[in-house]
């Protein structure tokens, strides 16, 4: 990838679920050397600090967990991400996956302003395709994809410039999808790649096909990388562990293919819970994956001692 000006923005958002700890994520990425890794690859970096949510009055909801706070974060992250595009490539350090409602909205606004289509690559064990009505847990980190694709009613949330077209979305690494989400996904054109398909045919073919579609229309690519995309044996610092995830090698292959494509325009690093980490190993792995997406290749990976 050509040298970029990377805008690091912390999103200590911890309201999308009841399992706490992601509030510490942004500082864990800083401690693990994200800025230094990007600078070593020839990029320039500005860390704008942590975003704060808009003012809100949290009225308890009978079903949904911290709804008003999540909406306030969505507003703030959308505005900040849109502003960051004017300066460089936004890289959001989370924070739970509810943050993607805001970062993708910010990317959508920028894409509309420059008249380019936006595509989203969702690297996650979960589809996060619940609506406010279909979620059983009430945890809003399971709803961002439904929000920005215009599925379901999200009253009082920021308006979308237009819903993200289903065909502009790919989910890779799926292995824990609720029945309501599965039924809804099967009615869409979202590219869905679960771990069985990866086991049978590999991860490169479906990812390559998606990247080719992005390139064919000069699309912008937003990548949202959840820690639980990876197998918990390699990345234990997540509250939603699902065995059987992507290997470290598969993770680096995905990121190196993204780098080779030169399509990446924004990146989320989400669901890191340092409270559950082992001497920072997950934070360091996520930093290494981000570095692979921005130019580090297989010969340049550092040796890690834990």
C-alpha positions, -999 to 999 in steps of 0.1 A, spaced: 0 0 0 12 35 -8 20 56 23 -11 68 41 -18 94 67 -35 73 94 -59 89 118 -61 69 150 -93 75 169 -101 58 202 -136 46 208 -138 34 244 -174 23 239 -185 -4 263 -223 0 262 -231 -25 234 -232 -55 258 -233 -63 295 -198 -79 296 -176 -50 305 -139 -44 296 -138 -30 260 -135 5 275 -98 -2 279 -93 -13 243 -80 20 228 -52 23 253 -43 -13 249 -37 -7 212 -16 23 220 4 3 245 9 -25 220 25 -1 196 -1 4 168 13 39 160 49 27 160 40 -3 137 24 20 111 52 45 112 77 17 107 59 9 74 63 44 61 29 58 71 24 90 90 1 89 120 -20 113 140 -37 101 171 -66 124 178 -73 108 212 -106 92 223 -140 102 209 -166 110 235 -204 104 230 -228 132 225 -248 143 255 -275 118 264 -301 111 290 -302 73 297 -337 63 302 -339 25 311 -354 5 283 -374 -26 291 -354 -47 266 -324 -29 250 -292 -23 270 -280 13 272 -299 24 241 -295 62 245 -258 59 251 -253 37 220 -272 63 199 -250 91 214 -219 71 205 -232 65 170 -237 102 164 -202 111 177 -184 84 159 -202 92 126 -192 128 128 -156 121 139 -151 95 112 -164 117 85 -141 145 96 -111 121 98 -116 111 61 -107 147 52 -73 142 68 -65 106 60 -75 70 67 -96 66 99 -85 37 121 -109 32 150 -96 15 181 -124 0 200 -145 -6 219 -173 -31 213 -188 -37 178 -217 -13 184 -192 14 174 -194 2 137 -229 18 135 -211 51 137 -179 44 118 -197 29 89 -222 58 88 -193 82 87 -177 63 59 -211 62 41 -214 100 43 -179 105 30 -185 80 1 -216 99 -8 -197 132 -8 -170 119 -32 -195 99 -53 -179 65 -47 -197 33 -36 -188 20 -1 -182 -17 5 -179 -33 40 -159 -63 49 -171 -78 82 -146 -101 98 -165 -116 127 -178 -148 142 -212 -131 143 -233 -114 117 -246 -86 140 -277 -85 119 -303 -83 146 -329 -55 146 -340 -38 178 -371 -61 177 -353 -94 169 -325 -93 195 -332 -115 225 -302 -103 246 -308 -66 241 -271 -62 234 -267 -36 207 -233 -48 195 -254 -74 177 -273 -48 156 -250 -25 136 -252 -43 103 -290 -42 104 -288 -5 111 -265 6 83 -282 -17 58 -316 -2 66 -331 -34 79 -357 -28 107 -367 4 124 -341 23 144 -360 53 158 -339 83 170 -307 69 154 -289 92 129 -304 91 94 -285 72 68 -276 89 35 -289 57 19 -288 21 32 -257 2 24 -267 -22 -5 -266 -58 6 -245 -67 -23 -218 -43 -10 -213 -63 21 -193 -95 28 -192 -114 61 -162 -138 65 -156 -161 95 -192 -167 106 -198 -195 130 -224 -182 155 -255 -168 139 -289 -168 157 -319 -183 139 -336 -150 133 -304 -135 118 -299 -166 96 -334 -164 82 -330 -127 74 -295 -131 59 -307 -158 35 -331 -133 20 -303 -109 12 -274 -106 -13 -249 -103 15 -218 -125 8 -217 -149 37 -186 -171 43 -187 -194 73 -159 -215 88 -171 -246 70 -167 -230 36 -133 -217 47 -123 -253 58 -135 -267 25 -123 -242 0 -100 -218 18 -104 -181 27 -86 -166 -3 -111 -174 -30 -142 -157 -15 -122 -128 -3 -105 -123 -36 -139 -124 -54 -153 -97 -31 -122 -75 -35 -125 -78 -73 -160 -65 -71 -149 -35 -51 -121 -27 -75 -143 -30 -106 -164 0 -95 -136 20 -78 -152 13 -44 -141 24 -10 -135 -5 14 -143 -3 51 -129 -33 71 -144 -41 105 -122 -66 123 -136 -82 154 -112 -101 178 -136 -131 177 -129 -135 139 -99 -153 153 -98 -185 172 -99 -178 210 -68 -200 214 -48 -173 196 -69 -143 207 -84 -148 241 -92 -112 249 -128 -111 239 -161 -116 258 -178 -135 230 -155 -165 225 -165 -190 198 -142 -219 192 -131 -228 157 -122 -193 144 -97 -182 119 -60 -191 125 -33 -165 128 -21 -175 93 -56 -170 79 -59 -137 96 -26 -125 81 -35 -138 47 -68 -118 47 -49 -87 58 -22 -91 32 -47 -96 5 -64 -64 16 -31 -46 14 -24 -60 -20 -57 -48 -33 -49 -11 -23 -86 -7 -16 -86 -1 21 -100 33 31 -110 28 68 -105 2 95 -122 -8 128 -104 -29 154 -131 -40 178 -141 -61 208 -107 -62 224 -112 -67 261 -78 -63 278 -92 -75 311 -94 -110 295 -60 -109 277 -28 -128 285 1 -104 289 -12 -83 259 -10 -111 234 -43 -104 217 -36 -66 215 -3 -74 199 -18 -98 174 -44 -72 164 -17 -47 159 2 -72 138 -29 -78 117 -35 -41 112 2 -38 101 -4 -66 76 -33 -47 61 -11 -16 57 20 -31 42 38 -56 64 44 -89 46 51 -125 57 88 -119 58 85 -90 82 65 -103 110 81 -98 144 90 -126 168 68 -125 198 77 -138 233 49 -141 258 
